[in-house]
């Protein structure tokens, strides 16, 4: 682990980007929220761990790992576009981790560390000039050089592409300068505290400038980045394969020949494939299967507290598609906040988590984790389960009961169990919930188009709270599929982005949560635990609190 203060001492007359300090403080708190067990007492990480312990996995011991082989990962949903500018899916991040490195990464303590950069950024005293030093001697999978020009090309694409999901994440970047091949300078319109966290995710994934010129908007058909592996092929709704990249700058850490992600949406089938040896890893283990998998002597279960949430998004203004100006929708649920508040009061979060997920997840009412340094009593305030209050609000809104609402949800067994539990639960509050299950990739398309009334979907979470909030509820946010807009909230979120003081940001986010719960365009339900099952044949596979399966440096044991 790199100590932040050590890096500061190597940068005279400059100070480490204020966002790094805030993010690091938040992340250390997250890491402290539950015990960490890197080796649960047995030969493999995860042995004998209890439900309350985090087990991230441990790095591979090179002396104990074979060279070669193909790792098969049973994946719960199909990734969306393998294009860092456009991608919005957690599952695409699994693939990117193996083939698209970032300027910065997140370690198991959820601290930001350099990856393609050589040090944390530095910033000018006015907070508007950010300097990033880059690795030298690095090549993309197509053999072209990784340099500041490639970083500039990627960031400019993130900021200018009409369908970019990264634009709002990068905030007020006004220009990108390249004083030399190993230095990038970002010019900001105003200070931007969440920048470091953004560059440790898809916004920081650097693409080959040559591939961008050649493929343009079809980059996802043959993505080219810097990584231990390079793209080989994709069979839609079936599999994605990558192979070892001989150009990778740290090739001695790579043990596998190939990694394959196979799409198996049923958790029981993923578990069966793991037990049979057809797959060595199963993501998103069902809470129904955790106990039996822990009893299997050939399997380890990695787990960590998620930085994200699962929730319900209500379409209040998305008529012409995400990113377009909100327009009125002629439905009481969209028009009247009292109807949305009534729906929230009809939900018993704890009962939902206990019944559907065996109590392994945690109820949530906010985009901000209670373990975050940005948390506050205001941020953790939770509307009560009160069916009588729900009916009262519906009456005040002039809505006849039972009021029918249709929810779009993915068709996986776990999601359907959640949807059915919600369906039963909200009846007492005066709602008749209809369920419209679809494939995950179709769900993403439908949400972007605004073809839904109510949507069940979550977010895997990021280290800076801005990335868990502004993109989804800020006016014009690239993932604001609800079409929600509140100028008062926008002001609070902008102030929090520009604030360098943790206490000030904490206060602003508390005020923001209060507004979110008044408008209820997004109702937060619970925080999931990241649950990944791994064959004990495999060493070096890790899953950190960001939820990403890190398979690039794993290998088969000797």
Secondary structure per residue as TSV (DSSP state, phi and psi in degrees):
chain	resnum	aa	ss	phi	psi
A	1	X	-	360.0	134.5
A	2	X	-	-86.6	128.5
A	3	X	-	-81.2	125.9
A	4	X	H	-59.3	-40.7
A	5	X	H	-67.1	-30.7
A	6	X	H	-62.7	-43.5
A	7	X	H	-65.7	-34.0
A	8	X	H	-62.5	-38.5
A	9	X	H	-69.1	-19.5
A	10	X	T	-86.4	3.6
A	11	X	S	-127.3	75.1
A	12	X	T	-61.8	144.4
A	13	X	T	64.3	6.3
A	14	X	-	-124.7	161.2
A	15	X	E	-126.6	147.8
A	16	X	E	-63.7	142.0
A	17	X	-	-45.4	127.8
A	18	X	H	-56.8	-31.5
A	19	X	H	-60.4	-33.5
A	20	X	H	-63.2	-41.3
A	21	X	H	-64.8	-46.5
A	22	X	H	-64.6	-44.8
A	23	X	H	-64.3	-43.5
A	24	X	H	-62.5	-40.2
A	25	X	H	-63.1	-42.7
A	26	X	H	-63.3	-42.4
A	27	X	H	-71.0	-41.2
A	28	X	H	-58.6	-37.0
A	29	X	H	-66.5	-41.6
A	30	X	H	-58.0	-45.3
A	31	X	H	-64.0	-26.5
A	32	X	T	-85.6	-0.6
A	33	X	T	-71.8	-22.0
A	34	X	S	-151.0	158.0
A	35	X	-	-59.7	146.6
A	36	X	B	-107.6	129.8
A	37	X	-	-126.6	94.7
A	38	X	S	-73.2	-24.2
A	39	X	S	-144.2	106.7
A	40	X	-	-72.6	21.0
A	41	X	S	105.1	-14.4
A	42	X	S	-109.0	-160.0
A	43	X	S	-76.3	-25.2
A	44	X	S	-124.0	151.2
A	45	X	T	-60.6	138.3
A	46	X	T	102.0	-13.3
A	47	X	T	-61.3	129.9
A	48	X	T	62.2	15.6
A	49	X	-	-73.9	150.6
A	50	X	-	-91.6	171.1
A	51	X	T	-63.8	-20.7
A	52	X	T	-91.8	-3.4
A	53	X	S	-101.4	140.4
A	54	X	B	-82.4	137.0
A	55	X	B	-135.8	102.5
A	56	X	-	-89.1	-15.2
A	57	X	-	90.7	164.4
A	58	X	-	-124.2	155.0
A	59	X	-	-61.0	153.0
A	60	X	-	-70.3	142.3
A	61	X	-	-85.9	112.0
A	62	X	G	-54.0	-32.5
A	63	X	G	-72.5	-17.1
A	64	X	G	-107.8	6.3
A	65	X	B	-116.6	135.6
A	66	X	-	-73.3	155.4
A	67	X	S	-92.3	133.2
A	68	X	-	100.5	-179.5
A	69	X	-	99.2	160.4
A	70	X	E	-112.9	126.2
A	71	X	E	-90.8	128.7
A	72	X	E	-109.2	124.3
A	73	X	E	-113.3	121.4
A	74	X	E	-82.0	115.5
A	75	X	E	-107.2	137.2
A	76	X	S	-78.5	-16.4
A	77	X	S	-155.7	155.8
A	78	X	-	-77.4	131.1
A	79	X	-	-61.5	153.1
A	80	X	-	-83.2	-154.7
A	81	X	-	-57.7	132.2
A	82	X	S	-83.1	62.0
A	83	X	-	-136.9	110.9
A	84	X	T	-56.8	-26.2
A	85	X	T	-70.9	-36.9
A	86	X	T	-101.6	-24.7
A	87	X	-	-62.8	143.3
A	88	X	-	-131.8	-1.9
A	89	X	-	-96.0	140.5
A	90	X	H	-57.7	-38.1
A	91	X	H	-69.0	-30.7
A	92	X	H	-66.3	-29.5
A	93	X	H	-66.2	-30.5
A	94	X	H	-59.9	-45.5
A	95	X	H	-70.4	-43.8
A	96	X	H	-57.5	-35.3
A	97	X	H	-58.9	-30.6
A	98	X	H	-86.8	-20.1
A	99	X	H	-133.4	-8.8
A	100	X	-	-131.5	89.4
A	101	X	-	-72.2	162.5
A	102	X	B	-116.3	168.2
A	103	X	S	-61.1	-37.9
A	104	X	E	-136.4	157.9
A	105	X	E	-129.6	178.7
A	106	X	E	-120.1	132.9
A	107	X	-	-92.5	-174.0
A	108	X	T	-69.7	-18.7
A	109	X	T	-87.7	7.6
A	110	X	-	61.5	34.5
A	111	X	-	-99.6	143.7
A	112	X	E	-76.3	131.8
A	113	X	E	-134.2	152.4
A	114	X	E	-65.7	146.8
A	115	X	S	-127.0	-78.8
A	116	X	S	-83.4	-18.1
A	117	X	B	-82.9	160.4
A	118	X	S	-101.4	-10.1
A	119	X	S	-159.6	163.4
A	120	X	-	-61.7	153.0
A	121	X	-	-64.4	158.0
A	122	X	E	-118.5	156.4
A	123	X	E	-134.8	152.3
A	124	X	-	-71.0	166.5
A	125	X	T	-62.3	-28.5
A	126	X	T	-87.2	0.8
A	127	X	S	75.7	11.2
A	128	X	-	-111.0	-2.0
A	129	X	E	-128.7	119.3
A	130	X	E	-119.1	127.1
A	131	X	E	-113.5	131.0
A	132	X	E	-123.4	118.6
A	133	X	E	-85.1	141.1
A	134	X	B	-114.2	155.3
A	135	X	-	-63.7	151.0
A	136	X	S	-110.9	161.3
A	137	X	S	71.0	22.8
A	138	X	-	-105.0	141.5
A	139	X	B	-126.9	147.5
A	140	X	-	-73.3	170.2
A	141	X	T	-64.0	-21.1
A	142	X	T	-89.4	4.8
A	143	X	S	89.9	-7.8
A	144	X	-	-78.0	159.3
A	145	X	B	-77.7	137.4
A	146	X	-	-83.8	123.4
A	147	X	S	-155.5	-175.6
A	148	X	H	-63.7	-31.3
A	149	X	H	-64.0	-37.8
A	150	X	H	-67.6	-40.0
A	151	X	H	-61.5	-44.6
A	152	X	H	-61.2	-44.5
A	153	X	H	-61.2	-42.2
A	154	X	H	-64.8	-49.2
A	155	X	H	-64.5	-38.8
A	156	X	H	-64.6	-36.4
A	157	X	H	-66.8	-43.6
A	158	X	H	-54.5	-39.6
A	159	X	H	-82.6	-23.6
A	160	X	H	-110.9	-21.5
A	161	X	-	-63.8	132.0
A	162	X	T	-62.7	-26.8
A	163	X	T	-103.9	13.0
A	164	X	-	-61.4	133.0
A	165	X	S	-93.8	2.0
A	166	X	S	-104.4	-16.8
A	167	X	H	-55.2	-50.8
A	168	X	H	-70.6	-23.4
A	169	X	H	-67.4	-32.2
A	170	X	H	-87.5	-5.7
A	171	X	T	59.6	-133.6
A	172	X	T	-91.2	38.9
A	173	X	E	-66.7	123.3
A	174	X	E	-102.2	-17.9
A	175	X	E	-175.9	158.6
A	176	X	E	-127.2	121.1
A	177	X	E	-109.9	151.4
A	178	X	E	-130.1	79.3
A	179	X	E	-62.0	-28.0
A	180	X	E	-155.5	176.5
A	181	X	T	-65.0	-23.3
A	182	X	T	-111.7	20.0
A	183	X	E	-139.1	131.1
A	184	X	E	-120.1	134.6
A	185	X	E	-120.3	121.8
A	186	X	E	-99.4	127.7
A	187	X	E	-101.6	123.6
A	188	X	E	-108.4	147.1
A	189	X	S	-70.7	-32.5
A	190	X	S	-154.1	163.5
A	191	X	-	-54.7	148.4
A	192	X	-	-142.7	94.3
A	193	X	T	-60.1	-35.2
A	194	X	T	-80.8	4.9
A	195	X	H	-59.0	-45.3
A	196	X	H	-60.7	-42.8
A	197	X	H	-61.2	-38.3
A	198	X	H	-64.8	-40.2
A	199	X	H	-74.7	-8.2
A	200	X	T	-95.4	12.3
A	201	X	T	-134.2	-154.0
A	202	X	G	-59.9	-29.5
A	203	X	G	-63.3	-23.0
A	204	X	G	-96.0	2.2
A	205	X	B	-78.0	121.3
A	206	X	-	-99.3	128.7
A	207	X	B	-102.5	153.0
A	208	X	-	-62.6	124.6
A	209	X	H	-62.8	-35.5
A	210	X	H	-65.0	-43.6
A	211	X	H	-64.8	-37.4
A	212	X	H	-63.7	-41.3
A	213	X	H	-66.4	-39.0
A	214	X	H	-75.5	-43.3
A	215	X	H	-97.7	-27.5
A	216	X	G	57.3	-126.5
A	217	X	G	-71.5	-7.5
A	218	X	G	-96.8	19.8
A	219	X	G	-52.7	-37.5
A	220	X	G	-64.1	-18.1
A	221	X	G	-72.9	-24.2
A	222	X	S	-154.7	65.3
A	223	X	-	-63.4	141.5
A	224	X	-	-130.5	119.2
A	225	X	B	-138.0	-168.5
A	226	X	S	-100.2	127.3
A	227	X	S	-175.0	167.1
A	228	X	S	-62.0	-27.0
A	229	X	E	-127.6	162.2
A	230	X	E	-128.2	154.5
A	231	X	E	-61.7	136.8
A	232	X	E	-115.0	-58.5
A	233	X	E	-162.8	162.9
A	234	X	E	-137.6	131.1
A	235	X	E	-111.2	107.9
A	236	X	T	-51.7	136.9
A	237	X	T	62.7	16.3
A	238	X	T	-132.9	-59.8
A	239	X	E	-161.7	161.8
A	240	X	E	-134.7	136.5
A	241	X	E	-127.9	139.5
A	242	X	E	-127.8	153.8
A	243	X	E	-125.4	158.2
A	244	X	E	-55.8	135.3
A	245	X	-	-99.2	113.8
A	246	X	T	-67.4	-14.2
A	247	X	T	-81.2	-9.4
A	248	X	-	-62.6	136.8
A	249	X	T	-71.7	-19.0
A	250	X	T	-123.7	49.7
A	251	X	G	-62.0	-24.5
A	252	X	G	-66.0	-18.8
A	253	X	G	-84.7	-8.4
A	254	X	-	-96.3	123.6
A	255	X	-	-108.7	-34.0
A	256	X	-	-80.4	155.2
A	257	X	S	-85.4	-32.8
A	258	X	E	-158.7	157.9
A	259	X	E	-130.7	135.8
A	260	X	E	-125.9	130.0
A	261	X	E	-104.4	121.3
A	262	X	E	-111.5	128.0
A	263	X	E	-80.5	112.7
A	264	X	-	-134.0	98.8
A	265	X	-	-75.2	-20.1
A	266	X	-	-87.8	120.5
A	267	X	H	-60.3	-36.0
A	268	X	H	-67.9	-34.0
A	269	X	H	-71.5	-38.0
A	270	X	H	-60.7	-45.0
A	271	X	H	-63.7	-38.3
A	272	X	H	-66.0	-39.8
A	273	X	H	-64.3	-36.8
A	274	X	H	-65.1	-46.0
A	275	X	H	-67.1	-33.3
A	276	X	H	-80.0	-14.7
A	277	X	T	90.9	0.0
A	278	X	S	-69.7	-22.9
A	279	X	-	-134.9	153.0
A	280	X	S	-105.7	-11.3
A	281	X	E	-140.4	140.2
A	282	X	E	-128.4	121.9
A	283	X	S	-87.9	167.0
A	284	X	S	45.2	56.1
A	285	X	-	-59.4	134.1
A	286	X	-	-66.2	141.3
A	287	X	T	-63.3	-18.6
A	288	X	T	-72.7	-22.7
A	289	X	T	-102.1	-9.6
A	290	X	H	-59.0	-47.5
A	291	X	H	-60.5	-44.9
A	292	X	H	-69.5	-36.1
A	293	X	H	-66.6	-34.6
A	294	X	H	-68.3	-22.9
A	295	X	T	-84.9	-9.6
A	296	X	-	-82.8	118.1
A	297	X	T	-66.8	-15.8
A	298	X	T	-96.6	3.1
A	299	X	E	-131.1	142.3
A	300	X	E	-112.6	147.6
A	301	X	E	-114.6	113.2
A	302	X	E	-86.5	141.5
A	303	X	E	-148.7	148.3
A	304	X	E	-156.5	153.4
A	305	X	E	-70.6	129.7
A	306	X	-	-74.5	150.6
A	307	X	S	-85.3	-4.4
A	308	X	S	-110.0	-151.6
A	309	X	E	-158.8	163.1
A	310	X	E	-114.7	141.6
A	311	X	E	-154.7	-173.9
A	312	X	E	-121.5	121.6
A	313	X	E	-103.2	131.1
A	314	X	E	-107.0	130.9
A	315	X	-	-78.4	106.0
A	316	X	S	-107.7	-7.4
A	317	X	S	-169.0	6.6
A	318	X	-	-85.8	91.8
A	319	X	S	-101.8	-41.9
A	320	X	S	-106.5	9.4
A	321	X	-	111.2	154.8
A	322	X	T	-58.6	138.6
A	323	X	T	93.2	-12.9
A	324	X	S	-90.1	164.6
A	325	X	-	-64.0	135.7
A	326	X	-	-61.0	145.9
A	327	X	-	-132.2	155.1
A	328	X	-	-63.6	143.8
A	329	X	-	-120.0	128.3
A	330	X	S	-85.5	64.8
A	331	X	S	-138.5	138.4
A	332	X	H	-54.9	-37.9
A	333	X	H	-62.7	-34.9
A	334	X	H	-82.2	-33.4
A	335	X	H	-86.2	-30.1
A	336	X	-	-124.1	116.9
A	337	X	H	-61.4	-27.5
A	338	X	H	-63.2	-33.9
A	339	X	H	-68.1	-40.2
A	340	X	H	-68.8	-39.7
A	341	X	H	-63.1	-38.2
A	342	X	H	-61.2	-41.6
A	343	X	H	-62.4	-40.3
A	344	X	H	-65.2	-41.7
A	345	X	H	-65.9	-19.7
A	346	X	T	-80.5	-6.0
A	347	X	-	-103.3	129.2
A	348	X	-	-103.2	97.1
A	349	X	H	-61.9	-45.9
A	350	X	H	-63.8	-43.1
A	351	X	H	-63.0	-35.8
A	352	X	H	-64.3	-48.0
A	353	X	H	-65.6	-41.4
A	354	X	H	-66.7	-42.5
A	355	X	H	-75.8	-41.9
A	356	X	H	-88.7	-34.5
A	357	X	H	-121.0	18.9
A	358	X	T	54.7	28.5
A	359	X	T	72.8	8.8
A	360	X	-	-76.4	-27.2
A	361	X	S	-93.4	176.7
A	362	X	E	-127.0	137.3
A	363	X	E	-59.3	145.0
A	364	X	-	-142.5	143.5
A	365	X	S	-127.0	11.7
A	366	X	S	-155.2	154.1
A	367	X	S	-76.2	-4.4
A	368	X	S	-107.0	121.1
A	369	X	-	-62.9	140.9
A	370	X	T	-62.7	-18.3
A	371	X	T	-84.7	-9.4
A	372	X	S	-73.9	146.1
A	373	X	T	-67.0	-14.5
A	374	X	T	-90.7	2.4
A	375	X	-	-75.6	159.7
A	376	X	-	-158.5	167.5
A	377	X	T	-56.3	-37.2
A	378	X	T	-65.7	-39.5
A	379	X	T	-70.0	-23.6
A	380	X	T	-104.2	5.3
A	381	X	-	-57.9	139.1
A	382	X	-	-130.8	118.2
A	383	X	-	-57.0	139.4
A	384	X	-	-75.6	155.2
A	385	X	-	-78.3	113.6
A	386	X	-	-150.7	84.6
A	387	X	H	-57.1	-34.9
A	388	X	H	-65.0	-40.8
A	389	X	H	-63.4	-39.0
A	390	X	H	-59.6	-47.3
A	391	X	H	-64.8	-36.8
A	392	X	H	-62.5	-43.6
A	393	X	H	-65.9	-38.0
A	394	X	H	-64.0	-39.0
A	395	X	H	-64.7	-42.5
A	396	X	H	-64.2	-29.8
A	397	X	T	-82.7	-4.8
A	398	X	T	74.5	27.7
A	399	X	-	-100.6	132.0
A	400	X	-	-79.6	138.5
A	401	X	S	-106.4	153.1
A	402	X	S	-71.4	136.4
A	403	X	E	-89.8	123.8
A	404	X	E	-86.9	131.2
A	405	X	E	-131.4	135.9
A	406	X	E	-105.8	126.0
A	407	X	E	-109.4	127.3
A	408	X	E	-86.1	131.5
A	409	X	E	-148.7	155.7
A	410	X	E	-71.0	155.7
A	411	X	-	-94.2	25.3
A	412	X	-	-77.1	151.7
A	413	X	H	-56.5	-44.0
A	414	X	H	-63.2	-43.2
A	415	X	H	-65.1	-39.0
A	416	X	H	-66.8	-35.7
A	417	X	H	-64.4	-40.8
A	418	X	H	-62.4	-46.2
A	419	X	H	-61.9	-42.0
A	420	X	H	-67.9	-36.0
A	421	X	H	-65.4	-42.0
A	422	X	H	-61.8	-43.2
A	423	X	H	-55.6	-44.7
A	424	X	H	-70.8	-39.5
A	425	X	H	-67.0	-44.0
A	426	X	G	-78.1	-6.5
A	427	X	G	-58.1	-41.3
A	428	X	G	-64.5	-21.5
A	429	X	G	-92.5	3.3
A	430	X	T	99.0	16.4
A	431	X	E	-114.1	144.2
A	432	X	E	-112.5	100.3
A	433	X	E	-91.2	122.4
A	434	X	E	-100.6	143.4
A	435	X	E	-111.6	129.0
A	436	X	E	-117.1	92.2
A	437	X	E	-83.3	136.6
A	438	X	E	-140.7	165.8
A	439	X	-	-60.9	149.2
A	440	X	H	-57.3	-45.1
A	441	X	H	-64.2	-35.9
A	442	X	H	-68.0	-37.4
A	443	X	H	-59.3	-43.2
A	444	X	H	-62.3	-40.5
A	445	X	H	-65.3	-44.9
A	446	X	H	-65.8	-39.1
A	447	X	H	-65.3	-39.7
A	448	X	H	-64.5	-37.9
A	449	X	H	-75.8	-15.9
A	450	X	T	84.3	20.4
A	451	X	-	-89.8	58.7
A	452	X	-	-159.7	159.2
A	453	X	S	-101.1	-49.1
A	454	X	E	-136.0	139.7
A	455	X	E	-131.6	131.4
A	456	X	E	-101.1	117.3
A	457	X	E	-161.8	158.7
A	458	X	E	-125.0	-172.0
A	459	X	E	-142.0	131.3
A	460	X	-	-71.4	-18.7
A	461	X	-	96.6	151.2
A	462	X	-	-132.6	165.9
A	463	X	S	-73.6	-28.2
A	464	X	S	-101.9	131.4
A	465	X	T	-59.9	-25.5
A	466	X	H	-56.6	-39.1
A	467	X	H	-73.0	-11.3
A	468	X	H	-99.4	-3.2
A	469	X	H	-126.0	-63.1
A	470	X	H	-60.3	-41.2
A	471	X	H	-61.8	-25.3
A	472	X	H	-101.6	-28.0
A	473	X	H	-128.1	-7.6
A	474	X	S	-74.5	143.7
A	475	X	T	-57.2	125.1
A	476	X	T	79.3	6.1
A	477	X	-	-57.9	142.7
A	478	X	T	-68.1	-12.9
A	479	X	T	-123.3	23.6
A	480	X	-	-83.3	75.1
A	481	X	T	-76.9	-11.4
A	482	X	T	-78.4	-17.8
A	483	X	-	69.8	27.6
A	484	X	-	-80.7	141.6
A	485	X	-	-149.1	123.7
A	486	X	-	-140.3	105.6
A	487	X	H	-56.3	-33.6
A	488	X	H	-64.9	-41.7
A	489	X	H	-65.6	-42.3
A	490	X	H	-56.9	-40.7
A	491	X	H	-63.3	-44.6
A	492	X	H	-62.5	-44.0
A	493	X	H	-67.6	-36.4
A	494	X	H	-65.9	-42.2
A	495	X	H	-62.4	-40.1
A	496	X	H	-67.0	-35.3
A	497	X	H	-64.8	-33.3
A	498	X	H	-92.0	-14.3
A	499	X	-	-75.9	134.9
A	500	X	-	-95.9	-7.8
A	501	X	-	-100.0	129.0
A	502	X	H	-61.4	-43.6
A	503	X	H	-62.2	-39.9
A	504	X	H	-65.4	-42.5
A	505	X	H	-65.2	-39.9
A	506	X	H	-57.8	-45.4
A	507	X	H	-63.9	-43.4
A	508	X	H	-65.5	-39.9
A	509	X	H	-69.2	-33.6
A	510	X	H	-61.2	-42.8
A	511	X	H	-65.2	-36.7
A	512	X	H	-64.9	-42.7
A	513	X	H	-62.6	-39.1
A	514	X	H	-57.9	-44.4
A	515	X	H	-65.9	-41.7
A	516	X	H	-60.0	-38.9
A	517	X	H	-76.1	-20.6
A	518	X	H	-74.7	-39.9
A	519	X	H	-88.3	-32.7
A	520	X	-	53.7	41.8
A	521	X	S	-76.3	-21.6
A	522	X	E	-134.9	118.2
A	523	X	E	-103.7	117.2
A	524	X	E	-83.1	135.9
A	525	X	E	-109.8	-54.9
A	526	X	E	-159.0	162.8
A	527	X	E	-108.2	122.9
A	528	X	-	-84.0	157.9
A	529	X	E	-93.8	139.1
A	530	X	E	-74.4	118.1
A	531	X	E	-122.6	115.9
A	532	X	E	-131.4	129.0
A	533	X	E	-100.6	136.3
A	534	X	E	-134.1	133.2
A	535	X	E	-63.7	141.9
A	536	X	T	-74.2	-1.2
A	537	X	T	-68.8	-21.0
A	538	X	E	-101.6	133.8
A	539	X	E	-117.0	148.8
A	540	X	S	89.1	0.9
A	541	X	-	-81.7	134.7
A	542	X	E	-135.7	150.7
A	543	X	E	-135.4	117.9
A	544	X	-	-97.4	179.3
A	545	X	T	-60.7	-17.0
A	546	X	T	-75.0	-5.0
A	547	X	-	84.8	-3.5
A	548	X	-	-82.9	129.5
A	549	X	E	-75.3	120.4
A	550	X	E	-100.8	98.8
A	551	X	-	-109.9	-6.7
A	552	X	T	-61.3	-33.0
A	553	X	T	-110.1	17.4
A	554	X	-	-80.3	171.1
A	555	X	E	-166.5	166.8
A	556	X	E	-80.9	134.3
A	557	X	B	-67.6	149.5
A	558	X	-	-72.1	360.0
